[in-house]
């Protein structure tokens, strides 16, 4: 599974992606996570199964969902305190919950 973490410039999303990779590795999950900037998202959408959107981009999340939905990509808005999730376990749980609740071609 491929996870794309998106923020304004790609800096803070790098930390979230790294922590999610670490948490997935600890659980033995086959998951890749990469960081990206929101302005590159139209090109990067095909590179992920799930897009995690930084909380500071909350106003853009519906537009991102509209672009992601035809491609079958799930979109989740990260909570405001995502950067306090040092282990990545809570963020990984968000991904797992989104995938469990997914209906075909739905976004969350």
C-alpha positions in Angstrom: 0.0 0.0 0.0 1.3 3.5 -0.9 0.6 6.4 1.4 1.1 10.0 0.3 1.3 12.6 3.1 0.6 16.1 1.8 1.4 19.5 3.5 2.0 23.0 2.3 5.7 22.6 1.2 6.5 18.9 2.0 8.5 19.6 5.1 6.2 18.6 8.0 4.7 15.8 5.9 8.2 14.2 5.7 8.1 13.7 9.5 4.6 12.1 9.4 5.6 9.9 6.5 8.7 8.7 8.3 6.8 7.9 11.5 4.1 6.0 9.6 6.7 3.9 7.8 8.3 3.1 11.1 5.0 2.2 12.8 4.1 0.0 9.8 7.5 -1.8 9.9 6.9 -2.5 13.6 3.6 -4.1 12.7 5.0 -6.1 9.8 2.9 -4.2 7.3 3.9 -3.8 3.6 3.4 0.0 3.4 5.3 2.8 1.8 4.8 6.4 2.8 6.2 9.5 1.1 5.8 13.2 1.6 4.6 15.8 -0.9 3.5 19.4 -1.3 -0.1 20.2 -2.1 0.8 22.1 -5.3 2.2 18.9 -6.8 -0.8 16.8 -5.8 -2.4 16.7 -9.2 0.7 14.9 -10.5 1.3 12.8 -7.3 -2.3 11.4 -6.9 -1.5 8.4 -9.0 1.4 7.5 -6.7 -0.7 6.7 -3.7 -3.6 4.5 -2.5 -4.3 6.9 0.4 -3.6 10.6 0.7 -3.2 12.1 4.2 -3.8 15.8 4.1 -2.1 18.0 6.7 -4.5 19.8 9.1 -3.4 23.2 7.8 -4.9 22.3 4.4 -8.4 21.6 5.8 -10.0 24.2 3.5 -8.6 22.3 0.5 -9.6 18.8 1.5 -12.9 18.7 -0.5 -11.1 19.8 -3.7 -8.5 17.1 -3.1 -11.2 14.5 -2.5 -12.9 15.5 -5.8 -9.6 15.0 -7.7 -8.8 11.7 -5.9 -12.1 10.0 -6.1 -12.1 9.2 -9.8 -8.7 7.6 -9.3 -9.9 5.4 -6.4 -7.6 7.1 -3.9 -8.8 7.6 -0.3 -8.3 11.0 1.3 -8.1 11.6 5.0 -7.6 14.9 6.8 -5.0 14.5 9.6 -6.0 15.7 13.0 -4.6 19.0 14.3 -2.3 17.2 16.8 -0.8 14.8 14.2 2.7 16.1 14.9 2.5 14.9 18.5 2.2 11.3 17.3 5.9 10.6 17.6 5.6 6.9 17.0 3.3 7.1 14.0 1.0 4.5 15.6 -2.0 6.8 15.8 -1.6 8.0 12.2 -1.3 4.4 11.1 -4.5 3.5 12.9 -6.2 6.4 11.1 -5.1 4.8 7.8 -6.3 1.3 8.8 -9.6 2.7 9.9 -10.1 4.5 6.6 -9.3 1.4 4.7 -11.7 -0.7 6.8 -14.6 1.7 6.3 -13.9 2.2 2.6 -16.6 1.4 0.1 -15.6 0.8 -3.5 -14.6 4.2 -5.1 -15.4 6.1 -1.9 -13.3 8.6 -0.1 -13.3 9.2 3.6 
